[in-house]
Every structure is written in C-alpha cells, then in structure tokens.
Amino acid sequence: MSGSVIVTELVKALRESDAFGVLIELGYGAAVAQNIHNVPGASRTILASEQPYDQKVCAMRFGETSTSIRSVSREMCEHVLTSAINAKEYQHDKRTLGFVSTFQVGDIDKKDVRTHGWFGVAYKSRRPAYYHVSFYGNNLNRVDLISSIGQCGLALIALHALPEKKLLVHHLLAIQPFTVDIVHDAFDDAMMEMDPLEFLCERMASGGSDSIICFTPDRKFVRLEDVMRGKKTVVVLKGSFNPPTIEHERLLRTSQSFNGEAEEEIARVFMISINTVDKGVVQNLRDRLDYISAMGVSCLINLRGRFKDTHQTLLSAFYGIRFLFSMGQDTYDRIEHELINCSNFNFQIFPRTKCSSTRVRELLSIREPTDQDKAELKSLLPQKVLAHLRSNHYH
C-alpha cells in the first residue's frame, strides 16, 4: 500500500474521530495540514492551522524564548505547543488536539540529506509527546522531503488519536526515508506508545532502509549527533551482548585511537544489530540494553547485521568522523570475506579468550549454583553488570 493511499485512509478516519484542534508548522510550509485539506471535511479535524516562518513573527505570536533555545529543538517545539494550547483564540469545547512541528529543510536538491526536526503532539488530557526525526543519506529533493515530513506528522497524530490504526501508522512511518530516533513522554498510555525499538523492527519487516538509534546510560534515546558531537574518533564494538562480559568491556576500553586523540575526543559505544547474520532476529533486546546501561556505555542499535552495511550506514550519516571497529580474532575470521573491497573500514583485532556470553548464560541457568559457579560468574562479568543481576533477584 502506497504512502498516499495510507494518508487518505488515515485522514478519513481522523475526520470521523474526536481529533480536532490546532496545527502549527515551522520551517517547511503546511505539509501536515495540506494532507488533511486534500480530503473533503477538513473542518472536522482542523480548528486552526498556522505556519509562522519569521523568527520575530513566531516570537510575537507565541512568546519570546531564551536565546539559547534553537529553532529546531525539543524546547522550541514544547514552547510553541504549550503556547498554542493555552492561547485564548484556540479555546474550543471540542478541541482535543495540539500539534507542532519544527524542521530544518534548506537547499537539499541533488545533495545527500543531513537534516532533522521535531514533532510535538498533545491529545486530550495526556501528557504531550515529542518525537525527533533524522534524515540522512537519501538524496531527496526538497519537495519530496517536505512531503515526507507531512506524512510523518500525520502518522504521529493518528498514532495518538487512532489506536486502532496503529499497524497502518507504523507501516507509513516505516516506508519514509528517515529515522524516528528519540521519543519523549510517549509511554503513559499503551495505546499511543511509539517505541523506537518497535519502530525499528517494523521498519525491518517493511523492507525500509537501515536506521540507527542511540540508547544512553541514563536510559534515554538521543540523537546520534549528541554522542558524536566534538568527537574525532568513535570506537564501535559490535555484538549481541547477551550479556556483555569483561572481555567486551576490555575490547571497548583498550582500543587505541587513530592519531593519539585525547580520550575526551573519543566516543566508545556498543552496537547491536537487530537482524543478525547467523542468529536471526535479536530477542530480549531490552534486557541487553539494561546490562549495557548499567556499564555506563551508550549503545547504537541498527537493523542490518553485516559489518560492511553497518559501516556504510555510519559513514553516510557522519562526515569527518573516523569509525574504528574493535573485534576479537574469532569475529575477524568470520567476517574477513565481507571486508573485501570495503574501503575505509578501520579495525583493531584482539586475541580470543575463553570468556564468553554463552558460558555466562549457562551459569545463570543453574537453579542452585555452587560457590564455584558464583565465583566463575563473577570472574566473567563486569562488576556493574553483576550488580544489575543481583538487583534483579539473581543471587
């Protein structure tokens, strides 16, 4: 089913629902409102629609913001959404919806896309939810990008107002040339949950292009730029981490930089591919992220399992940053054939040890572990991972 067909079906469903409110679109025109206007009966969904473009006009309309707030940011999105919801002229006894989006589009024709934006959705009395979207490496033109923004915004409105259309919404998001990589405050109601991990799996099932999201030690999804900013080198340890062992920790921590950069110029991250080459689709991903966050390490999550595909996705997303893949000898032996004709692939190889996640899982499966079993487990796991296990009733 094409995106335009899905959009029409969602607009018709919104028209028959109780979704009715204000749409504010900043930086790209009125693509979301236009999708609704394209189907007869827009007055049943739109109370008002605005597209203030000039910053001074936006400030006069919705109030001044701190000079430190960027035009394209969650803070700006939240500021405008709050102002619009509270505006006297938008008070209406049937109003249930507030929607704001702010995007950086620019002159992207015939260029690789490196842009992003935010959506904010307030529906009924639920806490507003904010979604960050990244576009990169898709060579879109301006018209196509704006059209895609319009479809994404409509999909997120439908995600809140039309829970029965959730699968259709996810399919529309999955065929777009972007990644929904941050979701804030969208987990209060199971009906409107937009989980980035669920989005990635849906995107994979729909045959979408590769995507990357980033999970931080404080258990938040952030833009990759937030992790890469100010870094010259990113050390990547790719694996399944079920669970992470002291060997994984050693490989990540001891990899050397390219040109003697200071440690503050190096980012060190784990990376998990949902669709692995020889182990199928990764299960219990949440548990693995819990272990990794306990170690104080960020984790990148992508779709494609092959190293060369992962490398290409990272390169297409970030110019000027060097990526260094750390790996054990056994991993290199397994993927050596992939690296033929794979240019600019940088890696460091470490000797294989007897420490393995498989052995850890065997020990964890023992119902009544002996003191020797416990001692062995302690020798295989980072202290913070072991502490996390103990806090979750493993003794």
N, C-alpha and C positions, 0 to 999 in steps of 0.2 A: 504494500500500500504506500503510495507516494506521500510526501510531506504535505502537499497542498490538499489532498483528499482528507488526511487526518485533521488538518487545521479546520477545514469546513465542518467536519463532524463534531469537533470539539466546540466550535463557535455555536453551532446549532444547539448542542447540549447546554452550554452556558446560558443561552437565551432562555431556555426552559427552566433553569435553576434559579436559586435566590441570589446568585452572584450579581451585584450591582454596585458600582462605585466609581472611583476616580483613578485615572491612568496618567502618570507623569513620566515623560520620556525625555532624557537629556543626552544630547550629543550625537544623535543619529536620525532624527525625524520622528515619525509616528508609526513605526512598523507594526507594533503590537496593536494599537488602536485600529490601524488600517485593516488588519486581518479580521477584526470584529465588524468594521464598517462594510467589508466586502460581502457580508451575508445580511440579507434583509432582517430588520428587527434589532439593530444595534442599540436603539434607545432602551431596550430591556436590560442591557448589560452596562452601558456607559452613562454615568451621571455627568461626567465632565472629562475632557482629555486636554492635556497641555504639553507643550514642547518648548519651554523657555530655553533659549540657546546661549544668549549672552550671560556671562557670569554676574554682571551688575543687575540685570533684569531678574535673574534667578535669586539673587540676594534680596532684592526688593520684594519679590513675590513670597519667598519662604523664610526670609530672615538671614542675617549675617551669620557666617560660620567662622571658626578660628582659622587664622591664616595658615596653620599647619595642616589643615584638612585638605586633601587632594580632591579635585573634581571627580575623579574616578576612584571611589573608595567606599568601603562599607559605611564609614562615618557620614559621608555625604548622602549616601542612599538612605541611611537611617534618619538623618536630619530632615531631608525633604519629605520622606514618608510620614514622619511624626507631624510635621507642619501641615501637610495636606489633610491628614486625618482630623486634625484639630481646627482646621480653617472653618470659619462661620459659614461661608458660602457653600461649603460642601456638606453641611449637616442635612441629613435627609432620613426620614423614618425607615426607609427601605435600604439604606446603604449598608452593605456588608463587606465591601472590598476596597482596599487601598493598594495601589501598585506603583512602584517607582523603579526606573532603571537608569543607569548612567554608564555610558560606554565611550571608549576612545576608538575612533574609526580611522580618520586620517586618510592620506593618499596611499592606498594599498594596491591599486591596479597594477597587475603584472609583477607583483612582488610577493615574496613569502610573507605570510601574515604573522605579526608579532603584536597582538593586541589583546585587550581584556576588558571586562566590565562587571558590574554588579546589578543584581535584581533584588528588590525587596517586595514581599507580599504580606499584607495583613488581611486576614479573613475572619470575619465575625469577632469573637472576643479572644481568639487565640493570640499568643504572642507572635509578633511579626517574625518571619523567617527571611534570611539573607543568603543569596547564592552568588558565588563568584564563578565566572566563566573565562576560560583561557582559549584563545585561538592562536595556533601557530603551525607553520609549515604546510599550509594547504593551498597557497597560491590562488586565493579567491580574488574576485574583483569587488569593488565597493558595493555594488548593487546586490550581489549575492550574499555578502556578509551582512548587510542590513536586513535582507530577507530572512537570513538565518537567525539573527537577533530577535526579529519579530516572532518567528515560530517558537523559539526557546521561551520568550516571555509569555506567550500564550499558553505553552505547555505547563509552565510553573503556576500560572493562575489556575489552570484546570486541575493540577495536582492537588491544590488546596480545596477547590470548590466541587470537584467531580471525582470523589474517591473511587467510584465505580468504573472510571475510565483510566485507572492507574496504568494498566498494561499498555494501553494505546498511547498514553503520555510518555511512558518510558521508551516506546518504540520511536516516537517522534524525536525525543532527545537523542536517542542512540544513532540516528541517521544524520545528525548535524556534525559539521566539521569543527567541533570544539570539545573541551573537557569541562564538565562541572566539577571543579576541584576543591571547593570549600562550601560547606553548608553550615550556617549558624542558626541555632534556636529552632530547628525544624523537627525536633524529635518529641514534642509534647503530646502529639496525637498520632497514633499508629496509622490512621487513615491518610495523613498528609506527609508521612515520613519520606524523605528523599535522601537515602543513604548513599554516599559516594561509592561505597563498595558494591552496593546493589546496582548502582548505575553502571559501573564498570562491567559487571557480569552481564547485564542486559545488553550493553554495547557490544560485548564479545559475541553474544548469541545472535545479535543482529548483523554481524559482519562489519561493524564500524572500524574506523582507523584506530591505531594504537593510541592509548591515553595514559597519562601519568598523574597520580595524585600523591600527596605527601602527608604523612602522619607523623606528628611531632611527639617528643617525650611527654608533653603535657596533654596528650590525647586529643589534639586538635588537627583538623585538616587545614593546611595552609597552602598558599601559592608556592610553587617551586622556587620562584624568584626570592621568596622570603628566606629560604635556606641557602640559595646560591649567592645572594647579594654580598658583594665585597670579597668573594672568594675567587682565587685563581685556579685552584685545583679541587676536584671533587673525587674522593676515593669511594668507590662503589663496591660493596661486597654483595653479590647476588646469590640467593639460595632460597631454600624453603624454610629454614629456621624453625624446625618442629621438634624440640625447641632450640633456640640458639645456645651454643656451647662456649666453653672457654676458648676453644680453637677459633670459632667465629670471631670472638672478641679480639683475639690476638691478631688475626689476619687483618681486621679493620684498623686496629690501633697502630700496628707496626709498619704498615705500608709507607714507603718513603715518597716525598713529593718530587716533582719533576726537576725543579731548579732551585731547591733549597728555600722554598717559601716558608714564611713563619707559620706556626700552627694556626694562628687566627686567620690566615689566608686559605686554609684548607677546610673543606666540609667533608665529613666522614659519615656515610649513610649505608644502611642496609637496603636491599631491594628484593621484592618478591614479585614474581610473575604469576598471575592468576592461572594462565593457561600454560602449563609446563610442557616440555618436550616429551618426557618419558614417564611422567607421573600423573597425567590427566589434570583436571581442574583442581586447584588447591582448595582443600577443605579447612574448616576451623580457623579461618583467617583471623578472626577476632582474637582468638587465643594467642596466636603468634604475635600479633601486634601488641597485646598486653605484655608478653615477655620482653619484646624489644623496647617498649616504652619504659619498662622497669629498669632497663640498662641505661636509659638516658640517651638513646640514639634515635634519630629520625629514620623513617622507613619510606622509601618510594615504592609505589605499587603500580604495576602496569599490566597489560594484557599478554603480550607476546613473550614466549618463553626463550626464544633463541637469543644468544648474546649479540649477534650482529644486528638483529632487529632492534633490540633494546638500545644498543649503541647509536644506531641511526636516529632513533626517536629522540634521544637526548641531544645529539648534535643538531637536529633540526629545530629543537626548542631553544637552544642556547648557543649563541655565537661567542667566541672568545674565551670560553671556559674549557679547560682540559679535563677529561674524564679518565680516571685510572681504575681499572678493574683489578681487584685483589682476588686471588683464587689459589686453591690448593692444586698440587700436581695432578690429582685424580680428575679434577674438573677440567684442567687444561687438556689432558689426554682425551677426554670425552668430546670436547668442542673444537679441537685443533682443526678439523676439516671445515668448520664454519668460518674460520678466520682467513681462509684463502681468499685473496682479493678484497679483504675488508680493510680499507685504508684508515689510517689514523686511529687504529684500535690499540690503546696502551694498556699494558697489564703487567702485574708482578706475580710470580709463581712462588709458592711456599711448599716445602716438603710435606707430604701427607703424614698425619699422626693417627694414633689409634682412637682418638677422641671422636665420637660420632653421636648424632642425634638419635640414630637407631638404638644404640645401646642405652641412651637415656630413657627412651620410651619403654624399653624392656624393663628397666629398673622401676620405672613409675607404675608399671602394670602389676608388679608384685604386691599381692594383698597384704602380706605380713613380712615386710623387708627386714633382713637381719642388720645388725650393726655394720657388718661388712658391706652390705648393699648400700646402706645410707652413706657410708664413707666414700664408696666409689662414686655415688651420685654427686656428692659434694665436690669431688675432685674433677667432675666433668662440667659442672655448671658455674657460670659467673655468680658471685655472691648475691647480686640483686635479683637474678632470676630465681635462685634458690629461695630467697626471702619471699618473693612473689608466690612461689609454690606453697610455701609454709603458710602464708596468709590466706591461701585458698584451700586449707584443710589437708595439705599433704604433710605428714609427719614421719 
